[in-house]
Amino acid sequence: MALEVTKLTRVFSYNGMTLPDVSPQFSPDQVRDVYSAQYPELTTAAVDGPEVKDGVARFTFVRAAGAKGAACVNLT
């Protein structure tokens, strides 16, 4: 029984868009950092994945969930 090695193609997705891999040598976090220049909201995004299907490893940038000023103070 022989082992077969196949190289996966990485793709990154964010907000419904597919973003190409900027460099196979970069970690997924480094790719996120590169794209954060174009999409500033990615600076706090998490990297989810990979989900591997048909020779493609898909990583998804997930924006951090949070609510600005979520604290509610009742002054009465």
PDB file as gemmi writes it, atoms N, CA and C in Angstrom:
CRYST1    1.000    1.000    1.000  90.00  90.00  90.00 P 1                      
ATOM      1  N   MET A   1       0.846  -1.178   0.000  1.00  0.00           N  
ATOM      2  CA  MET A   1       0.000   0.000   0.000  1.00  0.00           C  
ATOM      3  C   MET A   1       0.893   1.244   0.000  1.00  0.00           C  
ATOM      4  N   ALA A   2       0.727   2.093  -0.987  1.00  0.00           N  
ATOM      5  CA  ALA A   2       1.553   3.287  -1.122  1.00  0.00           C  
ATOM      6  C   ALA A   2       0.801   4.509  -0.599  1.00  0.00           C  
ATOM      7  N   LEU A   3       1.550   5.368   0.026  1.00  0.00           N  
ATOM      8  CA  LEU A   3       0.983   6.635   0.474  1.00  0.00           C  
ATOM      9  C   LEU A   3       1.073   7.650  -0.643  1.00  0.00           C  
ATOM     10  N   GLU A   4       0.034   8.403  -0.819  1.00  0.00           N  
ATOM     11  CA  GLU A   4       0.047   9.450  -1.834  1.00  0.00           C  
ATOM     12  C   GLU A   4      -0.028  10.799  -1.131  1.00  0.00           C  
ATOM     13  N   VAL A   5       0.904  11.654  -1.472  1.00  0.00           N  
ATOM     14  CA  VAL A   5       0.950  12.989  -0.876  1.00  0.00           C  
ATOM     15  C   VAL A   5       0.403  13.988  -1.878  1.00  0.00           C  
ATOM     16  N   THR A   6      -0.593  14.730  -1.459  1.00  0.00           N  
ATOM     17  CA  THR A   6      -1.134  15.777  -2.332  1.00  0.00           C  
ATOM     18  C   THR A   6      -1.036  17.103  -1.615  1.00  0.00           C  
ATOM     19  N   LYS A   7      -0.700  18.110  -2.351  1.00  0.00           N  
ATOM     20  CA  LYS A   7      -0.574  19.449  -1.786  1.00  0.00           C  
ATOM     21  C   LYS A   7      -1.946  20.125  -1.822  1.00  0.00           C  
ATOM     22  N   LEU A   8      -2.353  20.645  -0.684  1.00  0.00           N  
ATOM     23  CA  LEU A   8      -3.628  21.343  -0.598  1.00  0.00           C  
ATOM     24  C   LEU A   8      -3.476  22.789  -1.060  1.00  0.00           C  
ATOM     25  N   THR A   9      -4.480  23.273  -1.736  1.00  0.00           N  
ATOM     26  CA  THR A   9      -4.544  24.685  -2.089  1.00  0.00           C  
ATOM     27  C   THR A   9      -5.271  25.398  -0.957  1.00  0.00           C  
ATOM     28  N   ARG A  10      -4.692  26.487  -0.471  1.00  0.00           N  
ATOM     29  CA  ARG A  10      -5.346  27.241   0.600  1.00  0.00           C  
ATOM     30  C   ARG A  10      -6.125  28.407   0.006  1.00  0.00           C  
ATOM     31  N   VAL A  11      -7.309  28.601   0.518  1.00  0.00           N  
ATOM     32  CA  VAL A  11      -8.083  29.796   0.199  1.00  0.00           C  
ATOM     33  C   VAL A  11      -8.611  30.346   1.515  1.00  0.00           C  
ATOM     34  N   PHE A  12      -8.869  31.628   1.497  1.00  0.00           N  
ATOM     35  CA  PHE A  12      -9.348  32.318   2.690  1.00  0.00           C  
ATOM     36  C   PHE A  12     -10.650  33.005   2.340  1.00  0.00           C  
ATOM     37  N   SER A  13     -11.587  32.974   3.258  1.00  0.00           N  
ATOM     38  CA  SER A  13     -12.853  33.640   2.977  1.00  0.00           C  
ATOM     39  C   SER A  13     -13.180  34.612   4.100  1.00  0.00           C  
ATOM     40  N   TYR A  14     -13.838  35.671   3.694  1.00  0.00           N  
ATOM     41  CA  TYR A  14     -14.249  36.696   4.643  1.00  0.00           C  
ATOM     42  C   TYR A  14     -15.475  37.404   4.082  1.00  0.00           C  
ATOM     43  N   ASN A  15     -16.506  37.463   4.876  1.00  0.00           N  
ATOM     44  CA  ASN A  15     -17.702  38.230   4.533  1.00  0.00           C  
ATOM     45  C   ASN A  15     -18.250  37.857   3.151  1.00  0.00           C  
ATOM     46  N   GLY A  16     -18.243  36.546   2.837  1.00  0.00           N  
ATOM     47  CA  GLY A  16     -18.773  36.073   1.561  1.00  0.00           C  
ATOM     48  C   GLY A  16     -17.806  36.166   0.397  1.00  0.00           C  
ATOM     49  N   MET A  17     -16.628  36.701   0.618  1.00  0.00           N  
ATOM     50  CA  MET A  17     -15.628  36.826  -0.446  1.00  0.00           C  
ATOM     51  C   MET A  17     -14.585  35.726  -0.305  1.00  0.00           C  
ATOM     52  N   THR A  18     -14.061  35.260  -1.420  1.00  0.00           N  
ATOM     53  CA  THR A  18     -12.943  34.333  -1.412  1.00  0.00           C  
ATOM     54  C   THR A  18     -11.679  35.121  -1.703  1.00  0.00           C  
ATOM     55  N   LEU A  19     -10.710  34.997  -0.803  1.00  0.00           N  
ATOM     56  CA  LEU A  19      -9.453  35.733  -0.927  1.00  0.00           C  
ATOM     57  C   LEU A  19      -8.332  34.736  -1.222  1.00  0.00           C  
ATOM     58  N   PRO A  20      -7.503  35.017  -2.220  1.00  0.00           N  
ATOM     59  CA  PRO A  20      -6.415  34.091  -2.537  1.00  0.00           C  
ATOM     60  C   PRO A  20      -5.334  34.100  -1.460  1.00  0.00           C  
ATOM     61  N   ASP A  21      -4.591  33.024  -1.415  1.00  0.00           N  
ATOM     62  CA  ASP A  21      -3.461  32.895  -0.491  1.00  0.00           C  
ATOM     63  C   ASP A  21      -2.347  33.830  -0.955  1.00  0.00           C  
ATOM     64  N   VAL A  22      -1.912  34.724  -0.089  1.00  0.00           N  
ATOM     65  CA  VAL A  22      -0.859  35.671  -0.489  1.00  0.00           C  
ATOM     66  C   VAL A  22       0.512  35.018  -0.530  1.00  0.00           C  
ATOM     67  N   SER A  23       0.704  33.976   0.288  1.00  0.00           N  
ATOM     68  CA  SER A  23       1.971  33.243   0.269  1.00  0.00           C  
ATOM     69  C   SER A  23       1.801  31.934   1.028  1.00  0.00           C  
ATOM     70  N   PRO A  24       2.101  30.809   0.387  1.00  0.00           N  
ATOM     71  CA  PRO A  24       1.989  29.521   1.077  1.00  0.00           C  
ATOM     72  C   PRO A  24       2.923  29.411   2.290  1.00  0.00           C  
ATOM     73  N   GLN A  25       3.958  30.246   2.331  1.00  0.00           N  
ATOM     74  CA  GLN A  25       4.875  30.213   3.464  1.00  0.00           C  
ATOM     75  C   GLN A  25       4.324  30.949   4.678  1.00  0.00           C  
ATOM     76  N   PHE A  26       3.293  31.779   4.491  1.00  0.00           N  
ATOM     77  CA  PHE A  26       2.714  32.533   5.606  1.00  0.00           C  
ATOM     78  C   PHE A  26       1.765  31.643   6.391  1.00  0.00           C  
ATOM     79  N   SER A  27       1.729  31.859   7.696  1.00  0.00           N  
ATOM     80  CA  SER A  27       0.728  31.185   8.518  1.00  0.00           C  
ATOM     81  C   SER A  27      -0.628  31.844   8.234  1.00  0.00           C  
ATOM     82  N   PRO A  28      -1.728  31.167   8.555  1.00  0.00           N  
ATOM     83  CA  PRO A  28      -3.039  31.803   8.362  1.00  0.00           C  
ATOM     84  C   PRO A  28      -3.161  33.150   9.095  1.00  0.00           C  
ATOM     85  N   ASP A  29      -2.548  33.269  10.267  1.00  0.00           N  
ATOM     86  CA  ASP A  29      -2.572  34.550  10.983  1.00  0.00           C  
ATOM     87  C   ASP A  29      -1.820  35.632  10.214  1.00  0.00           C  
ATOM     88  N   GLN A  30      -0.711  35.270   9.589  1.00  0.00           N  
ATOM     89  CA  GLN A  30       0.048  36.243   8.796  1.00  0.00           C  
ATOM     90  C   GLN A  30      -0.742  36.668   7.563  1.00  0.00           C  
ATOM     91  N   VAL A  31      -1.460  35.732   6.957  1.00  0.00           N  
ATOM     92  CA  VAL A  31      -2.311  36.085   5.810  1.00  0.00           C  
ATOM     93  C   VAL A  31      -3.387  37.060   6.263  1.00  0.00           C  
ATOM     94  N   ARG A  32      -4.002  36.795   7.410  1.00  0.00           N  
ATOM     95  CA  ARG A  32      -5.001  37.713   7.963  1.00  0.00           C  
ATOM     96  C   ARG A  32      -4.403  39.108   8.159  1.00  0.00           C  
ATOM     97  N   ASP A  33      -3.187  39.165   8.678  1.00  0.00           N  
ATOM     98  CA  ASP A  33      -2.536  40.448   8.917  1.00  0.00           C  
ATOM     99  C   ASP A  33      -2.300  41.212   7.617  1.00  0.00           C  
ATOM    100  N   VAL A  34      -1.959  40.505   6.549  1.00  0.00           N  
ATOM    101  CA  VAL A  34      -1.770  41.153   5.243  1.00  0.00           C  
ATOM    102  C   VAL A  34      -3.092  41.749   4.767  1.00  0.00           C  
ATOM    103  N   TYR A  35      -4.169  40.968   4.855  1.00  0.00           N  
ATOM    104  CA  TYR A  35      -5.475  41.442   4.396  1.00  0.00           C  
ATOM    105  C   TYR A  35      -6.069  42.519   5.305  1.00  0.00           C  
ATOM    106  N   SER A  36      -5.570  42.645   6.523  1.00  0.00           N  
ATOM    107  CA  SER A  36      -6.106  43.675   7.420  1.00  0.00           C  
ATOM    108  C   SER A  36      -5.762  45.089   6.939  1.00  0.00           C  
ATOM    109  N   ALA A  37      -4.769  45.218   6.053  1.00  0.00           N  
ATOM    110  CA  ALA A  37      -4.486  46.531   5.463  1.00  0.00           C  
ATOM    111  C   ALA A  37      -5.639  46.965   4.564  1.00  0.00           C  
ATOM    112  N   GLN A  38      -6.282  45.999   3.901  1.00  0.00           N  
ATOM    113  CA  GLN A  38      -7.405  46.283   3.019  1.00  0.00           C  
ATOM    114  C   GLN A  38      -8.737  46.231   3.769  1.00  0.00           C  
ATOM    115  N   TYR A  39      -8.809  45.383   4.762  1.00  0.00           N  
ATOM    116  CA  TYR A  39     -10.023  45.206   5.567  1.00  0.00           C  
ATOM    117  C   TYR A  39      -9.647  45.381   7.037  1.00  0.00           C  
ATOM    118  N   PRO A  40      -9.630  46.617   7.553  1.00  0.00           N  
ATOM    119  CA  PRO A  40      -9.153  46.893   8.915  1.00  0.00           C  
ATOM    120  C   PRO A  40      -9.868  46.095  10.008  1.00  0.00           C  
ATOM    121  N   GLU A  41     -11.112  45.700   9.761  1.00  0.00           N  
ATOM    122  CA  GLU A  41     -11.848  44.953  10.769  1.00  0.00           C  
ATOM    123  C   GLU A  41     -11.253  43.559  11.003  1.00  0.00           C  
ATOM    124  N   LEU A  42     -10.352  43.113  10.134  1.00  0.00           N  
ATOM    125  CA  LEU A  42      -9.712  41.815  10.311  1.00  0.00           C  
ATOM    126  C   LEU A  42      -8.644  41.824  11.398  1.00  0.00           C  
ATOM    127  N   THR A  43      -8.234  42.991  11.852  1.00  0.00           N  
ATOM    128  CA  THR A  43      -7.173  43.036  12.863  1.00  0.00           C  
ATOM    129  C   THR A  43      -7.568  42.290  14.137  1.00  0.00           C  
ATOM    130  N   THR A  44      -8.857  42.213  14.429  1.00  0.00           N  
ATOM    131  CA  THR A  44      -9.312  41.491  15.625  1.00  0.00           C  
ATOM    132  C   THR A  44     -10.039  40.195  15.269  1.00  0.00           C  
ATOM    133  N   ALA A  45      -9.986  39.785  14.015  1.00  0.00           N  
ATOM    134  CA  ALA A  45     -10.702  38.580  13.582  1.00  0.00           C  
ATOM    135  C   ALA A  45      -9.948  37.315  13.978  1.00  0.00           C  
ATOM    136  N   ALA A  46     -10.713  36.267  14.194  1.00  0.00           N  
ATOM    137  CA  ALA A  46     -10.138  34.953  14.444  1.00  0.00           C  
ATOM    138  C   ALA A  46     -10.050  34.204  13.115  1.00  0.00           C  
ATOM    139  N   VAL A  47      -9.150  33.237  13.063  1.00  0.00           N  
ATOM    140  CA  VAL A  47      -9.019  32.400  11.876  1.00  0.00           C  
ATOM    141  C   VAL A  47      -9.642  31.050  12.204  1.00  0.00           C  
ATOM    142  N   ASP A  48     -10.668  30.683  11.466  1.00  0.00           N  
ATOM    143  CA  ASP A  48     -11.375  29.429  11.678  1.00  0.00           C  
ATOM    144  C   ASP A  48     -10.988  28.454  10.572  1.00  0.00           C  
ATOM    145  N   GLY A  49     -10.746  27.217  10.942  1.00  0.00           N  
ATOM    146  CA  GLY A  49     -10.441  26.210   9.930  1.00  0.00           C  
ATOM    147  C   GLY A  49      -9.071  25.617  10.120  1.00  0.00           C  
ATOM    148  N   PRO A  50      -8.658  24.854   9.155  1.00  0.00           N  
ATOM    149  CA  PRO A  50      -9.190  24.745   7.804  1.00  0.00           C  
ATOM    150  C   PRO A  50     -10.304  23.706   7.688  1.00  0.00           C  
ATOM    151  N   GLU A  51     -11.158  23.944   6.725  1.00  0.00           N  
ATOM    152  CA  GLU A  51     -12.141  22.962   6.290  1.00  0.00           C  
ATOM    153  C   GLU A  51     -11.621  22.430   4.967  1.00  0.00           C  
ATOM    154  N   VAL A  52     -11.303  21.145   4.929  1.00  0.00           N  
ATOM    155  CA  VAL A  52     -10.680  20.555   3.740  1.00  0.00           C  
ATOM    156  C   VAL A  52     -11.730  19.822   2.920  1.00  0.00           C  
ATOM    157  N   LYS A  53     -11.789  20.168   1.634  1.00  0.00           N  
ATOM    158  CA  LYS A  53     -12.725  19.522   0.722  1.00  0.00           C  
ATOM    159  C   LYS A  53     -12.166  19.601  -0.693  1.00  0.00           C  
ATOM    160  N   ASP A  54     -12.104  18.475  -1.359  1.00  0.00           N  
ATOM    161  CA  ASP A  54     -11.652  18.394  -2.755  1.00  0.00           C  
ATOM    162  C   ASP A  54     -10.288  19.045  -2.982  1.00  0.00           C  
ATOM    163  N   GLY A  55      -9.355  18.809  -2.080  1.00  0.00           N  
ATOM    164  CA  GLY A  55      -8.003  19.333  -2.246  1.00  0.00           C  
ATOM    165  C   GLY A  55      -7.835  20.803  -1.912  1.00  0.00           C  
ATOM    166  N   VAL A  56      -8.863  21.409  -1.314  1.00  0.00           N  
ATOM    167  CA  VAL A  56      -8.796  22.822  -0.949  1.00  0.00           C  
ATOM    168  C   VAL A  56      -8.967  22.953   0.563  1.00  0.00           C  
ATOM    169  N   ALA A  57      -8.039  23.658   1.189  1.00  0.00           N  
ATOM    170  CA  ALA A  57      -8.131  23.955   2.619  1.00  0.00           C  
ATOM    171  C   ALA A  57      -8.664  25.376   2.743  1.00  0.00           C  
ATOM    172  N   ARG A  58      -9.898  25.497   3.239  1.00  0.00           N  
ATOM    173  CA  ARG A  58     -10.541  26.809   3.342  1.00  0.00           C  
ATOM    174  C   ARG A  58     -10.482  27.307   4.783  1.00  0.00           C  
ATOM    175  N   PHE A  59      -9.860  28.475   4.940  1.00  0.00           N  
ATOM    176  CA  PHE A  59      -9.815  29.158   6.218  1.00  0.00           C  
ATOM    177  C   PHE A  59     -10.811  30.315   6.156  1.00  0.00           C  
ATOM    178  N   THR A  60     -11.476  30.584   7.255  1.00  0.00           N  
ATOM    179  CA  THR A  60     -12.456  31.663   7.297  1.00  0.00           C  
ATOM    180  C   THR A  60     -12.048  32.668   8.358  1.00  0.00           C  
ATOM    181  N   PHE A  61     -12.042  33.939   7.976  1.00  0.00           N  
ATOM    182  CA  PHE A  61     -11.794  35.010   8.937  1.00  0.00           C  
ATOM    183  C   PHE A  61     -13.124  35.370   9.574  1.00  0.00           C  
ATOM    184  N   VAL A  62     -13.184  35.272  10.899  1.00  0.00           N  
ATOM    185  CA  VAL A  62     -14.415  35.525  11.633  1.00  0.00           C  
ATOM    186  C   VAL A  62     -14.183  36.734  12.526  1.00  0.00           C  
ATOM    187  N   ARG A  63     -14.976  37.782  12.262  1.00  0.00           N  
ATOM    188  CA  ARG A  63     -14.834  38.990  13.070  1.00  0.00           C  
ATOM    189  C   ARG A  63     -15.220  38.700  14.509  1.00  0.00           C  
ATOM    190  N   ALA A  64     -14.517  39.356  15.407  1.00  0.00           N  
ATOM    191  CA  ALA A  64     -14.804  39.197  16.830  1.00  0.00           C  
ATOM    192  C   ALA A  64     -16.174  39.778  17.127  1.00  0.00           C  
ATOM    193  N   ALA A  65     -16.980  39.014  17.827  1.00  0.00           N  
ATOM    194  CA  ALA A  65     -18.311  39.495  18.196  1.00  0.00           C  
ATOM    195  C   ALA A  65     -18.181  40.345  19.452  1.00  0.00           C  
ATOM    196  N   GLY A  66     -18.892  41.411  19.463  1.00  0.00           N  
ATOM    197  CA  GLY A  66     -18.868  42.275  20.631  1.00  0.00           C  
ATOM    198  C   GLY A  66     -19.788  43.437  20.406  1.00  0.00           C  
ATOM    199  N   ALA A  67     -20.205  44.003  21.492  1.00  0.00           N  
ATOM    200  CA  ALA A  67     -21.096  45.149  21.393  1.00  0.00           C  
ATOM    201  C   ALA A  67     -20.443  46.327  22.081  1.00  0.00           C  
ATOM    202  N   LYS A  68     -20.239  47.379  21.337  1.00  0.00           N  
ATOM    203  CA  LYS A  68     -19.664  48.576  21.933  1.00  0.00           C  
ATOM    204  C   LYS A  68     -20.656  49.147  22.926  1.00  0.00           C  
ATOM    205  N   GLY A  69     -20.153  49.497  24.094  1.00  0.00           N  
ATOM    206  CA  GLY A  69     -21.006  50.126  25.085  1.00  0.00           C  
ATOM    207  C   GLY A  69     -22.151  49.230  25.538  1.00  0.00           C  
ATOM    208  N   ALA A  70     -21.896  47.968  25.660  1.00  0.00           N  
ATOM    209  CA  ALA A  70     -22.963  47.034  26.009  1.00  0.00           C  
ATOM    210  C   ALA A  70     -23.415  47.155  27.454  1.00  0.00           C  
ATOM    211  N   ALA A  71     -22.579  47.733  28.281  1.00  0.00           N  
ATOM    212  CA  ALA A  71     -22.964  47.867  29.679  1.00  0.00           C  
ATOM    213  C   ALA A  71     -24.125  48.858  29.821  1.00  0.00           C  
ATOM    214  N   CYS A  72     -25.068  48.468  30.597  1.00  0.00           N  
ATOM    215  CA  CYS A  72     -26.252  49.305  30.800  1.00  0.00           C  
ATOM    216  C   CYS A  72     -26.292  49.696  32.271  1.00  0.00           C  
ATOM    217  N   VAL A  73     -26.366  50.970  32.522  1.00  0.00           N  
ATOM    218  CA  VAL A  73     -26.383  51.452  33.898  1.00  0.00           C  
ATOM    219  C   VAL A  73     -27.724  52.124  34.129  1.00  0.00           C  
ATOM    220  N   ASN A  74     -28.411  51.688  35.171  1.00  0.00           N  
ATOM    221  CA  ASN A  74     -29.697  52.302  35.524  1.00  0.00           C  
ATOM    222  C   ASN A  74     -29.430  53.328  36.619  1.00  0.00           C  
ATOM    223  N   LEU A  75     -29.654  54.582  36.311  1.00  0.00           N  
ATOM    224  CA  LEU A  75     -29.337  55.667  37.246  1.00  0.00           C  
ATOM    225  C   LEU A  75     -30.542  56.066  38.101  1.00  0.00           C  
ATOM    226  N   THR A  76     -31.635  55.358  38.027  1.00  0.00           N  
ATOM    227  CA  THR A  76     -32.812  55.749  38.818  1.00  0.00           C  
ATOM    228  C   THR A  76     -32.846  55.060  40.138  1.00  0.00           C  
TER     229      THR A  76                                                      
END                                                                             
